[in-house]
């Protein structure tokens, strides 16, 4: 087989196939890692959304003048 004017033997072809397989494996691992990161972020957002109503609503009106900080 000739590639870019260079004749490739069995060792070179095997090496190319191994590098391509490694690249495919690396992309699979990267995709899995991103999926886990997205899952963790989604779970943290859900937990924060559940805890948010427990904190209580923030007052929208003017501050109470009877309070020392208002």
N, C-alpha and C positions, 0 to 999 in steps of 0.2 A: 504494500500500500504506500502511496506517495502523498505526502502532505506538505505543502509549501516548498516543493522541490526536494524534500528530504524523504528518503525511503525509510519507512518504519518497519521494524521487525516485531517479533512476538513479544519481546520484553517491553518495548515502547508502547505497544497497543495495550498490553496488560496494565502498564503504569497509567495510561490515560483512562482506562476503564476504572481503575481503583481510585484515581483522583475524582472522577465524576461521581462515583458511588459515595465517596467521602463528602463531596459537596451536597449531594442529595440528603445524606444523613444529617449533615450540619443544618440544612434548611429545615428538616423535620424537627430537630431539637430546638431550633430557634422558634419555630411555630408553636411548639408545645410550651416553651417558656413564656412566650407572649400570652398564650391562652391561660396559663396559671396566674400570671400577673393581672390580667383582666378579671379573672375570677376573684382574686383577692380584693381588688379595687371595688368590684361590684358588691361583694359581701360587706366590706367596710362601709360603703355608701348605704346599703340596706340597714346595717346596724345603726348608723348615724341617723337615718330617717326614722327608725323606730324610737330612738332616744330623744329626738328633737321634740315631739309633742309632750314628753314627760317633763321637760324643762319648764314649759309654760309659755303662753303667748307674751310677746313683748308689748308694752303699752304704746298705743299710737297717739294718745292725747297729750296735752301739755303736762309737764311734771307737776306733781303734787307739791304746792308751796309749803305744806306743813312738814315735809320731810327735810332733814338737815342738809341733804345733798341736792335738793331740788329747789 
